[in-house]
Amino acid sequence: MTWVFAMLLGLASGVVAALCGVGGGIIMVPVMIWLLGLDYKMAVATSLAVIIPTAIAATGQNWRGGLVNWKLVLAIGIGATVAAWFAAEWMRGLRNEVLTKMFAVLLIATGIQLWFRKEPAGAGDGGPATPVGTGVVPLSDGDNDDRGRPGGDPGENR
């Protein structure tokens, strides 16, 4: 593995992470397996470690732009942290072949869902994108917009 190739992989995964919110693993894991020769478990573990600084950098920029919903970060973050702790142990007990197929199914299913998803009214303008008719209620207390900032229109740029 060359340092230059690893940096290029990092640049590509950083762009994908910032634009798509996937942490870059969607790019890093397959490339680390196919081109760098890592096994699936090591590729996932390495990708997760790389995501830490990537997520911090992108979150800082998104926070500056008023795009982070801190109430959701807290709620989802607690669940994700607990689940990740136990799932990392579970991953070590599964075969690479099984994990690779699980990853492939997740990518395909997510891609199909995103391809055919219709954006709710107001989506894409910076406002909340709660799926219509799902019963999902955004975490908001009325005193703050959905990004945790005082008052204002969530779609308004500040």
N, C-alpha and C positions, 0 to 999 in steps of 0.2 A: 504494500500500500504506500503510495506516495503522499507526502504532505499536501502537495498541490491538488491532487484528486480529492483528498479528504476535505480541503477547504472549498472546492467547487461543490461537493456534495452538501456541505454546510450552507453555502450560499443558496443553492436550489431549495433545500429543505426549509431554510429561513423564510424565503419568499412564499413558499406554499403554506407554511405555518401561519404567517402574518395575514395572508389573503384568504385562507380557507379555515383557519382555526383548528388544524389537525395536529399541531405539534411537530410536524415535519416527518413523523414516523412513517407516514404513507409513502414517502420517497425514500427515507433512510433505510428502513428495514429491507425492502426488496433489493436495493443497491448493495447493501452490506452483505446480503446473502449471495447474490449473483456475481457481483464484481469483486468483492473483497474476501469472499470465501468464508465468512462467519457462519456459524450455525444459527438457527432461528432464535434460540434462547439468548445467545450472546448479542445478536443484532437487536432484539427487543430491549434488553437491558442497557445496551450502549445508547440506543435511541432515546430511552427514557432519561438517561443522564444528560444527553445533549439538550433535551427539551427544557431542562431547568433554566439555563441562561437564555435560551430562545424565548421562552414564555415570559421571563422577566422583562426582556427588552421590548417585546411586542406589547405586553400589558402596560408598560410605562407609556408608550406612545398612544395606545388606545385610551388610557386613563386621561392623558393630557387632552385628548379629543372628546372626552366626555362619553365614551362608548362602553364603559364597564359598569355592569349592574352588580354592585357589591353585595347586595342582599342575596342574589343568586349565587355569587361566588362563595359566600359563606355556606349557604344551604347545600349546594352541589359539592363544594369542596370538602365538606365534612364526610359526606357519603362516599365520594370518590377516593378520599384518602384512606378511609377504613377498608373499602373494597380492594383498593390497590395493594394494601399491606398483605391481605390474605391471598389475593389472586397471584401475587408474585411468588409466594410459596407454592401455590397450586401449579403454576406454570412449570416450576422446576421438576414436578412429578409427571408431567405429560410429555409424550414423544414429540420431537420436532415436526414430524409429518402431520400429526393431529393439529398442532398449533398453526402450522402453515395453512392448512385447509380451513381452519376457523377464521384466520385472517382474510383469506381469499373470499370466503362467503360473506364476511362482514363488508369488505370493500364492494363486492358486487351488489349486495342488498342495499347498501347506502347509496351507491351510484344510481341505481334504478329509482330509489325513493326520491333522490334529489332531482333527477332528470324529469320526473313526472309531477313533481310538487308544484302546486299553484300558489303564488305569493298572495297572502291576504292583503286587503286594501291598506295602503300606508306603508307596506313593507318596502324596503330599499331606500326609504327617505330618512333613515336613521331612527325611526320610531320603533316601538316594540312590534315584533312579528309573531304574535300569539295566533296559533292556528284557529280559524273560525269554527265554532261549533264543537270544539273539543272539550269544553268545560275547564280549560286551563286558565287560571287567573294569575296575571303577573304579580310578582311580589312588589307591592308598592303600598305606602302608608298614606298617600294623598298629599302629604306635606312635601314630598320629594318627587322628582320625576323618576322614571324607571331606572335611571343610572345612579341614583343616590344623591343627586344634586338638588339644592333647594329650588322648589317651584319650577315654572317654565314648561314650555312645550317640549316633549322628548325629541321631537324632530327638529327642533331649533338648534342651529349651530352656535356655539359660544366660544 
